[in-house]
């Protein structure tokens, strides 16, 4: 019987299918640029929106693992709450069932060669004839990916047809459905793709090697196995990442435990109510969808309770603590003002170091606070998130409000304003420059010499800003800090003008497109504004420094 099984053809089909899935995911992400990341990060203002966002992005990307890893990244950066991240992951699990429907409705209904081979052929020709256009190259790769997806499925299907005709299921040992759950889990964990496992399940079901109940058990295992990718992505991560990964495991494992005893009932309903006994492939696709929808119905109303449980299992460590204001009474205005200024300076330097990690800049030797009493700089930054910086800013503002409540003199109140303005400015800088990294990376991937040069220049400007600010912070003499700040401010203004001139020249020489120059000018505007805010924020924290002025002699507002 086993000699009828074409193992190499099945393995080749699986490899082609996986390669098609990988190529499709990559080409769609490149075609969309950063839109998927924006959609996930910005369209999660509520849990319901997060659920829909997870469904839509996964249905398009055809990869719940890719969406889940992006969610882990945003949670780790503090840009998405744990509750909304759990909702996105739930939506992603429903979205990944679209693969099963595509395979069931097309892969086993039509003659695959009719459309798979033309897609591969057209995509291959597109790679040759449109090699100078990044967009059309990615469209060609997408066509090839779809072709490979179904061509690999055809290989798997034909490799087991002869084998299936010689299999007598009644002679196989009945080890229980739990064995199939375990096999599905192991297969998905090994291949890092639940879609590939589902395709194998549908192939075996179509060929009659397994029945509906065994296929359903394999689907449950595939759903549990797909969490392995997320769990691996959270290894060594901050508690928020581990909480998110554990939520994915809980969702699939608990749903599996609930659905497992219902498999015979669902098999009966599929055959007698939905009349899918002669279409078991569609029945399994429907089961896969119902499995994840049931999980959403069970867990979605209890997200808050799940978040509390996750916080208890993986409690978050407070990686950033105030260094000055927590030991100072707001009832003594003179001491409180000094402590507030030092705390905002600590916030400024910590914010720059946080962004330095984002841009992979080498850390310097700046000492932030009394290191003998607190963690080292490296330890403080190891698990630093955007949420930690927000918490620090909130404590600073609370302390500022407590000072104001002490009925201080008008002159003392005026001294506090530029300090707290610097704190607010740094939060804006962190958000602007963190998001800007994606835009900068986008222009670096374009097939254009000027855009590559602009990419390198922008990164160089950020690096110079960081290093200069750190040098100024290390400078013990106030007068030298004043001079270096003034020179840095002039440099920021000159770099802004030079960048605009370079773009004007490039567009006049038709070296870049209009949409490219719009993106470049937007990047330059955000970078210049953020650089000004950094300089002016530090200026507010250095004593005896007159206000910085622009080339026209007008004082620049401190953002």
C-alpha positions in Angstrom: 0.0 0.0 0.0 2.8 2.4 1.0 4.5 1.9 -2.4 1.5 3.7 -3.9 2.3 6.9 -2.0 4.6 9.3 -3.9 6.4 10.8 -1.0 8.7 13.0 -2.9 5.9 14.5 -5.0 3.9 15.2 -1.8 7.0 16.8 -0.2 7.6 18.9 -3.3 4.0 20.0 -3.3 4.2 21.0 0.4 7.4 22.9 -0.3 5.8 24.7 -3.3 2.7 25.5 -1.2 4.8 26.9 1.7 6.9 29.0 -0.7 3.8 30.3 -2.3 2.4 31.3 1.1 5.7 33.0 2.0 6.0 34.9 -1.3 2.3 36.0 -1.2 2.7 37.4 2.3 5.9 39.2 1.5 4.7 40.7 -1.8 1.4 41.9 -0.3 3.3 43.6 2.6 5.7 45.3 0.2 2.9 46.4 -2.1 1.0 47.9 0.8 4.1 49.6 2.2 3.4 50.5 5.8 -0.4 50.6 5.5 -0.9 47.3 7.3 1.1 48.4 10.2 -0.7 51.7 10.3 -4.1 49.9 10.1 -3.2 47.6 13.0 -1.7 50.3 15.2 -4.3 53.1 14.6 -7.5 51.1 14.1 -7.4 49.6 17.5 -9.0 52.4 19.5 -11.6 50.0 20.8 -11.7 46.2 21.2 -14.3 45.8 18.5 -12.2 47.8 16.0 -9.2 45.6 17.1 -11.2 42.5 16.4 -12.2 43.7 12.9 -8.6 44.9 12.2 -7.2 41.5 13.1 -9.7 39.8 10.8 -9.2 42.1 7.8 -5.4 42.2 7.9 -5.1 38.5 8.3 -7.6 37.8 5.6 -5.5 39.9 3.2 -2.1 38.9 4.4 -3.1 35.2 4.7 -0.9 34.9 7.7 -2.1 35.1 11.3 1.5 34.6 12.4 2.7 37.8 10.6 -0.2 39.8 12.2 0.5 38.3 15.6 4.2 39.2 15.4 3.3 42.8 14.4 1.0 43.0 17.4 3.7 41.7 19.7 6.0 44.4 18.4 3.4 47.2 19.0 2.6 45.8 22.5 6.4 45.7 23.3 6.7 49.3 22.2 3.9 50.3 24.4 1.9 51.6 21.4 -1.0 49.1 21.9 -2.9 48.1 25.0 -2.9 44.5 26.1 -6.8 44.4 25.9 -6.8 45.7 22.3 -3.9 43.3 21.4 -6.0 40.4 22.6 -8.9 41.5 20.5 -6.6 41.8 17.4 -5.3 38.3 17.9 -8.9 37.0 18.1 -9.7 38.7 14.9 -6.6 37.2 13.3 -7.6 33.7 14.2 -10.9 34.2 12.4 -9.2 35.8 9.4 -6.8 32.9 9.0 -9.8 30.7 8.2 -10.1 32.4 4.8 -7.2 30.2 3.6 -9.3 27.1 4.2 -12.2 28.6 2.2 -10.0 29.6 -0.7 -8.5 26.1 -0.9 -11.9 24.3 -0.4 -13.8 26.5 -2.9 -11.1 26.7 -5.6 -8.4 24.2 -5.0 -10.7 21.2 -5.1 -13.4 22.5 -7.4 -11.5 23.6 -10.5 -8.8 22.0 -12.7 -5.8 23.7 -11.1 -3.6 23.7 -14.2 -6.2 26.0 -16.0 -5.2 29.0 -13.8 -2.2 28.0 -11.7 0.3 27.6 -14.6 -0.8 30.8 -16.4 -0.4 32.7 -13.2 3.2 31.4 -12.7 4.0 32.1 -16.4 2.6 35.6 -16.4 4.3 36.4 -13.1 7.6 35.1 -14.3 7.4 37.2 -17.5 6.5 40.2 -15.4 9.6 39.8 -13.3 11.7 40.1 -16.5 9.8 42.8 -18.4 9.0 45.0 -15.4 12.2 44.6 -13.4 12.7 48.4 -13.2 9.5 48.9 -11.3 9.3 47.8 -7.7 5.5 47.9 -7.7 5.1 45.7 -10.8 7.8 43.3 -9.6 5.8 42.7 -6.4 2.6 42.3 -8.4 4.4 39.7 -10.5 5.6 37.9 -7.4 2.0 37.9 -6.1 0.8 36.2 -9.3 3.6 33.6 -9.0 2.7 33.1 -5.3 -1.0 32.4 -6.1 0.2 30.0 -8.9 2.6 28.2 -6.6 0.0 28.0 -3.8 -2.4 26.0 -6.0 0.2 24.1 -8.0 1.7 22.8 -4.7 -1.8 21.8 -3.6 -2.3 19.9 -6.9 1.0 18.1 -6.3 -0.1 17.1 -2.8 -3.5 16.0 -4.0 -2.3 13.8 -6.9 0.5 12.3 -4.8 -2.0 10.6 -2.5 -4.7 9.7 -4.9 -3.4 6.2 -5.6 -2.5 5.7 -2.0 -6.0 6.8 -0.9 -7.6 4.2 -3.1 -5.8 1.4 -1.3 -6.4 2.6 2.3 -9.0 0.8 4.3 -9.8 3.0 7.3 -11.5 0.1 9.1 -8.2 -1.7 9.4 -6.4 1.2 11.0 -6.1 1.2 14.8 -8.5 3.5 16.6 -6.3 5.5 19.0 -8.8 8.2 19.6 -9.3 11.7 18.2 -6.8 13.2 20.7 -4.0 11.6 18.6 -5.1 13.7 15.6 -5.1 16.8 17.8 -1.5 16.1 18.8 -0.5 15.5 15.2 -2.1 18.7 14.1 -0.3 20.6 16.8 3.1 19.1 16.0 2.7 19.6 12.3 1.8 23.3 12.6 4.5 24.0 15.2 7.1 22.4 12.9 6.0 24.2 9.7 5.2 27.5 11.5 2.1 27.7 9.3 -1.4 26.7 10.2 -2.4 27.3 6.5 -0.1 24.6 5.3 -1.5 22.2 7.9 -5.0 23.0 6.9 -4.1 22.4 3.2 -2.7 19.0 4.1 -5.9 18.2 6.1 -8.1 19.2 3.2 -6.0 17.1 0.8 -6.2 14.0 3.1 -10.0 14.6 3.6 -10.6 15.0 -0.2 -8.7 11.8 -0.9 -10.6 9.8 1.7 -7.6 9.1 3.9 -9.3 10.6 7.0 -12.9 11.3 7.8 -14.6 14.5 9.0 -14.1 13.9 12.7 -10.4 13.1 12.3 -10.0 16.2 10.1 -11.8 18.3 12.8 -9.4 17.0 15.4 -6.5 17.9 13.2 -7.9 21.5 12.8 -8.1 21.9 16.6 -4.4 20.8 16.8 -3.5 23.2 14.0 -5.1 26.1 15.9 -3.1 25.3 19.0 0.1 24.8 17.1 -0.1 28.2 15.4 0.4 29.8 18.8 4.0 28.4 18.9 5.1 31.2 16.5 3.8 33.9 18.9 5.2 32.1 21.9 8.7 31.9 20.3 8.4 35.7 19.4 7.8 36.5 23.1 10.8 34.5 24.5 13.0 36.9 26.4 10.6 39.7 25.8 9.1 42.1 28.2 6.1 41.0 30.4 3.6 42.7 28.0 4.8 40.5 25.1 4.6 37.3 27.2 1.1 38.3 28.3 0.0 38.7 24.7 1.5 35.4 23.6 -0.2 33.6 26.6 -3.5 35.1 25.6 -3.2 33.5 22.2 -2.4 30.1 23.7 -5.4 30.4 26.2 -7.7 31.4 23.3 -6.9 28.4 21.2 -6.3 25.8 24.0 -9.5 26.6 25.9 -11.6 26.8 22.7 -10.1 23.4 21.7 -11.1 21.8 25.0 -14.6 23.1 24.6 -15.0 22.1 21.0 -13.3 18.7 21.2 -16.2 16.8 22.9 -18.6 18.4 20.3 -16.8 17.0 17.3 -19.3 14.0 16.9 -22.2 16.5 17.2 -20.7 18.8 14.6 -20.0 15.8 12.3 -23.7 14.8 12.5 -24.9 18.3 11.9 -22.6 18.6 8.9 -24.0 15.4 7.3 -27.6 15.6 8.3 -28.5 19.3 8.6 -26.1 21.0 6.2 -26.0 17.9 3.9 -22.2 18.2 3.4 -21.6 14.5 3.6 -20.5 14.5 -0.1 -18.5 17.7 0.4 -16.4 17.0 3.5 -13.8 19.6 2.4 -16.4 22.4 2.7 -17.5 20.9 6.0 -14.0 21.2 7.5 -13.6 24.8 6.2 -16.9 25.6 7.9 -15.7 23.8 11.1 -12.5 25.8 11.1 -14.4 29.1 10.9 -17.0 28.1 13.6 -14.2 27.0 15.9 -12.6 30.4 15.9 -16.0 32.3 16.0 -17.0 30.3 19.0 -13.7 31.2 20.7 -14.4 34.9 20.0 -17.9 34.6 21.4 -16.5 32.9 24.5 -13.6 35.2 25.2 -14.5 38.6 23.8 -16.9 39.6 26.6 -14.2 38.5 29.1 -11.2 40.3 27.7 -10.9 42.6 30.9 -10.9 39.5 33.1 -8.3 37.8 30.9 -6.1 40.9 31.0 -6.2 40.8 34.9 -5.3 37.2 34.8 -2.4 37.8 32.4 -1.1 40.6 34.6 -1.1 38.2 37.6 0.8 35.5 35.7 3.3 37.9 34.2 3.3 41.0 36.4 4.9 44.1 34.7 8.0 45.5 36.2 8.3 49.2 36.7 11.5 49.8 34.7 11.4 53.6 35.0 11.2 55.3 38.4 11.6 59.0 39.2 15.1 59.8 40.4 14.4 63.2 42.0 10.8 64.2 42.6 9.8 61.2 44.7 12.1 62.3 47.5 11.2 66.0 47.3 8.3 67.8 48.9 6.3 70.1 46.6 5.7 72.3 49.6 9.3 73.7 49.3 9.1 75.6 45.9 12.8 76.2 45.5 13.8 72.5 46.0 10.8 71.3 44.1 11.6 73.4 41.1 15.2 72.1 41.0 14.0 68.5 41.4 11.4 69.0 38.6 14.0 70.4 36.3 16.4 67.4 37.0 13.6 64.9 36.5 12.6 66.4 33.1 16.3 66.2 32.1 16.3 62.6 33.1 13.1 62.1 31.0 14.8 63.9 28.0 17.9 61.7 28.1 15.9 58.5 28.7 13.6 59.4 25.8 16.6 59.9 23.5 18.1 56.6 24.6 14.7 54.8 24.0 14.7 56.3 20.4 18.3 55.4 20.1 17.3 51.7 20.4 14.7 52.2 17.8 17.3 53.5 15.3 20.0 51.1 16.6 22.4 53.9 17.7 25.3 53.0 19.9 24.8 54.1 23.5 27.1 56.6 25.1 28.3 56.9 28.6 25.8 59.5 29.9 25.0 58.9 33.5 21.3 59.5 34.2 20.8 60.2 37.9 22.5 58.5 40.9 23.4 55.1 39.5 24.4 53.8 43.0 20.8 54.1 44.1 19.1 52.8 41.0 19.6 50.5 38.0 22.4 51.0 35.5 21.7 52.7 32.2 21.8 49.4 30.4 19.4 47.8 32.9 17.1 50.8 32.8 16.8 50.6 29.0 16.6 46.9 28.6 12.9 46.6 29.0 12.0 50.3 28.5 8.7 50.8 26.7 6.7 53.8 25.4 4.3 53.1 28.3 7.1 53.6 30.8 7.9 57.0 29.4 4.2 57.9 29.5 4.1 56.9 33.2 7.2 59.0 33.9 5.7 62.0 32.2 2.4 61.5 34.2 4.4 61.5 37.5 6.3 64.6 36.4 3.0 66.4 35.5 1.4 65.3 38.8 4.4 66.7 40.8 4.1 70.0 38.8 0.4 70.2 39.7 1.2 69.7 43.3 3.7 72.5 43.3 1.1 74.8 41.6 -1.4 73.9 44.3 0.9 75.4 47.0 0.0 78.9 46.0 3.5 79.8 44.9 4.6 83.2 43.8 4.0 84.3 40.2 7.7 84.4 39.4 8.1 80.9 40.7 5.1 79.7 38.6 6.8 81.3 35.5 9.9 79.3 36.1 7.9 76.0 36.1 6.2 76.6 32.7 9.2 76.1 30.4 10.2 73.0 32.4 6.8 71.3 32.0 6.7 72.4 28.4 9.9 70.5 27.8 8.4 67.4 29.3 5.4 67.6 27.0 7.7 68.3 24.0 9.7 65.2 24.6 6.6 63.0 24.6 5.8 64.5 21.2 9.3 63.9 20.0 9.2 60.2 21.1 5.9 59.5 19.3 6.9 61.4 16.1 10.4 59.9 15.7 9.3 56.4 16.7 6.6 56.4 13.9 9.0 58.1 11.5 11.3 55.1 11.4 8.8 53.2 9.3 8.6 56.0 6.7 12.4 56.2 6.7 12.7 52.5 6.1 10.2 52.7 3.2 12.3 55.2 1.2 15.3 53.1 1.9 13.7 50.1 0.2 12.8 52.1 -3.0 14.8 51.4 -6.2 16.0 55.0 -6.7 19.5 56.4 -6.1 18.3 59.8 -4.8 15.9 58.1 -2.3 18.7 55.9 -1.1 20.9 59.0 -0.6 18.0 60.8 1.2 17.5 57.7 3.4 21.2 57.8 4.4 21.2 61.5 5.0 18.1 61.4 7.3 19.7 58.6 9.4 22.9 60.6 9.6 21.0 63.7 10.8 19.3 61.7 13.5 22.7 60.2 14.6 24.4 63.6 14.7 21.5 65.1 16.8 21.7 62.2 19.3 25.4 62.3 19.7 25.5 66.1 20.0 22.8 66.2 22.7 24.7 63.5 24.6 27.9 65.6 24.4 26.0 68.6 25.7 24.6 66.6 28.6 28.1 65.5 29.5 29.5 69.1 29.4 29.9 70.4 32.9 30.2 74.1 32.0 26.9 75.9 31.4 28.6 78.4 29.0 29.8 75.6 26.8 26.4 74.0 26.8 25.0 77.3 25.7 27.4 77.5 22.8 27.0 73.9 21.7 23.2 74.2 21.8 23.3 77.4 19.7 25.5 75.6 17.1 23.3 72.6 17.1 20.2 74.7 16.6 21.9 76.4 13.6 22.9 73.0 12.2 19.3 71.8 12.4 18.1 74.9 10.5 20.8 74.5 7.8 20.1 70.8 7.4 16.4 71.6 6.9 17.1 74.1 4.2 19.7 71.9 2.5 17.3 69.0 2.4 14.6 71.1 0.8 17.0 72.5 -1.8 18.2 69.0 -2.7 14.6 67.8 -3.2 13.7 70.8 -5.3 16.7 70.0 -7.5 15.8 66.3 -7.7 12.2 67.0 -8.8 13.3 69.5 -11.4 15.7 67.0 -12.8 12.9 64.3 -12.7 15.1 62.1 -10.5 12.1 61.4 -8.2 8.3 61.4 -8.6 5.9 64.0 -7.1 4.6 61.5 -4.5 8.2 60.7 -3.5 9.0 64.4 -2.8 5.8 64.7 -0.8 6.9 61.8 1.4 10.5 63.2 1.7 9.3 66.6 2.7 6.9 65.2 5.3 9.8 63.2 6.8 12.0 66.3 6.8 9.3 68.4 8.4 8.8 65.9 11.3 12.5 65.4 11.8 13.2 69.2 11.8 10.3 69.9 14.2 11.4 67.1 16.5 15.0 68.3 16.4 14.0 71.8 17.3 11.9 70.5 20.2 14.8 68.5 21.6 17.1 71.5 21.4 14.7 73.9 22.9 13.6 71.4 25.6 17.2 71.0 26.7 17.7 74.8 26.6 14.9 75.2 29.1 16.7 72.9 31.5 20.1 74.5 31.4 20.5 77.5 33.8 21.7 80.9 32.7 21.1 80.2 29.0 19.4 83.0 27.0 16.6 82.0 24.6 17.8 80.5 21.3 16.9 82.6 18.3 16.4 81.9 14.6 18.5 83.5 11.9 16.0 86.3 11.6 16.5 87.1 15.3 13.0 86.0 16.3 12.7 83.7 19.3 11.6 80.2 18.4 8.7 78.9 20.3 9.4 75.9 22.5 6.8 73.7 20.8 
